[in-house]
Amino acid sequence: MGITLRGIYKSPHFAPIMIVAAISVVMIILPLKTRTTLSRLAAESLFLPFIETDRYLTKINATFERNITLNRKLDSLAIEVATLHEHKRENVRLRRMLDFDFVLPYSLIPAEILAISPTSTFKSVLIDAGRSRGVAKNMPVISPSGIIGKTIATDNKASTVQLLLDPSCKVAARIQRSRAMGIVEYTGGEYLTLSRVPADQDVVEGDAVISSGLGGIFPQGLFVGTVIKSEVQEGDLFKNIIIKPGADFSIIEEVFVIVSQTGD
Amino acid sequence: MPYFYYFLGWIILIFGQIVIAPRISVTGIYPDMVLATVILIGLKRGSQKGLWFGFIFGISLDLLDPQNLGWLTLLGSISGMVAGMVREKIYVESGLYQSGIIAAITFLYRIAIFIIDSPGYFYNNFADSLITSLFIALYSALFAGIALMILKQRFRLRELL
């Protein structure tokens, strides 16, 4: 045993692997807040040219794709806008009659993505809004197309956002049409799952899934995604519901942190 | 002067991983260019070089991922060192052999990442995690194989010239 141990000590690998292991362990046990600061500093200096290039190319690609989609939507939306305009006027008139004040349901802080993990299975991003702008831990982060995730650590200038693609990030949600309740979570693949929806509930393909506000972090009414598959296996108590997330996580550029919820 | 080339190599690889790799993804999976290169360095230059290159590249990627900070450094270093140890025990000068070693080590590396990321997820999606890891490993090996072929071809061209 003594000889074996001496052999290990004398091995040319011993000292380097010990140094590497020690540095790695120190980084692993650092508080998430400190790691967030380190990542921000790296993203703002060493990796800035790479990140900016990536962001620029992503923007070009996203703009091109969005242009096609928006042009298609534009025509149908023009008709819808005209109708909604009428509804809005009616809404204003009725609210005034009932003495209701108009309030924005949330107070939003815009932020840009500072860094995304460059590995295939990314589950968090770094954004450029931190404590100095009022961001704290466990605040919802959204994009115009849906929920992105929540903040899990902040420093003065940046925050780490846990994405919905992290299996431990869950959102209490409901089907907008039928009000069936469930929990949105990531269970692998490209899509999200709406679990814990009883088998007798009315859920069909195309249904919009919104946050229910019951989890305590995400306010109610935020768009999560659209049901693309809803089925019940024989004998199962719950439905198997697959959701296409509203937000495209591969092209996130700008997000909003919900810092206060006045509408709940 | 070698340090200048190392720095240049670092820039090219990090650029490749951050900017190029996501754009050549297949069903959201893209090659781990950095790890493939670290393994290749281990295979070509031995375990010590593999370990230190793994450390440098691991720490570089780690800095962009606050949630996993430290793990990629450790796993990258080990991967580079293991590749070097494989070379010291059994080395065959063949692109196919090197690609095979890259695929094998990348596969184990991805499995380790899955387990570190979320053991529960790995357990519940065991088959999916294995398939994803295998796909990344094969894609990385394919990428490295093509890069090796191009480099060799260029080397021959230079000889001809």
Boltz contact constraints between the chains, C-beta under 6 A:
constraints:
  - contact:
      token1: [A, 16]
      token2: [B, 51]
      max_distance: 6.0
  - contact:
      token1: [A, 20]
      token2: [B, 55]
      max_distance: 6.0
  - contact:
      token1: [A, 20]
      token2: [B, 77]
      max_distance: 6.0
  - contact:
      token1: [A, 24]
      token2: [B, 70]
      max_distance: 6.0
  - contact:
      token1: [A, 24]
      token2: [B, 73]
      max_distance: 6.0
  - contact:
      token1: [A, 24]
      token2: [B, 74]
      max_distance: 6.0
  - contact:
      token1: [A, 27]
      token2: [B, 69]
      max_distance: 6.0
  - contact:
      token1: [A, 27]
      token2: [B, 70]
      max_distance: 6.0
  - contact:
      token1: [A, 28]
      token2: [B, 70]
      max_distance: 6.0
  - contact:
      token1: [A, 35]
      token2: [B, 66]
      max_distance: 6.0
  - contact:
      token1: [A, 35]
      token2: [B, 69]
      max_distance: 6.0
  - contact:
      token1: [A, 36]
      token2: [B, 66]
      max_distance: 6.0
  - contact:
      token1: [A, 39]
      token2: [B, 63]
      max_distance: 6.0
  - contact:
      token1: [A, 39]
      token2: [B, 66]
      max_distance: 6.0
  - contact:
      token1: [A, 42]
      token2: [B, 63]
      max_distance: 6.0
  - contact:
      token1: [A, 50]
      token2: [B, 14]
      max_distance: 6.0
  - contact:
      token1: [A, 50]
      token2: [B, 15]
      max_distance: 6.0
  - contact:
      token1: [A, 50]
      token2: [B, 18]
      max_distance: 6.0
  - contact:
      token1: [A, 53]
      token2: [B, 19]
      max_distance: 6.0
  - contact:
      token1: [A, 54]
      token2: [B, 18]
      max_distance: 6.0
  - contact:
      token1: [A, 54]
      token2: [B, 19]
      max_distance: 6.0
  - contact:
      token1: [A, 115]
      token2: [B, 64]
      max_distance: 6.0
  - contact:
      token1: [A, 117]
      token2: [B, 64]
      max_distance: 6.0
  - contact:
      token1: [A, 117]
      token2: [B, 65]
      max_distance: 6.0
  - contact:
      token1: [A, 118]
      token2: [B, 17]
      max_distance: 6.0
  - contact:
      token1: [A, 118]
      token2: [B, 18]
      max_distance: 6.0
  - contact:
      token1: [A, 118]
      token2: [B, 61]
      max_distance: 6.0
  - contact:
      token1: [A, 118]
      token2: [B, 64]
      max_distance: 6.0
  - contact:
      token1: [A, 120]
      token2: [B, 29]
      max_distance: 6.0
  - contact:
      token1: [A, 120]
      token2: [B, 30]
      max_distance: 6.0
  - contact:
      token1: [A, 120]
      token2: [B, 136]
      max_distance: 6.0
  - contact:
      token1: [A, 124]
      token2: [B, 67]
      max_distance: 6.0
  - contact:
      token1: [A, 160]
      token2: [B, 66]
      max_distance: 6.0
  - contact:
      token1: [A, 167]
      token2: [B, 118]
      max_distance: 6.0
  - contact:
      token1: [A, 167]
      token2: [B, 121]
      max_distance: 6.0
  - contact:
      token1: [A, 188]
      token2: [B, 125]
      max_distance: 6.0
  - contact:
      token1: [A, 188]
      token2: [B, 128]
      max_distance: 6.0
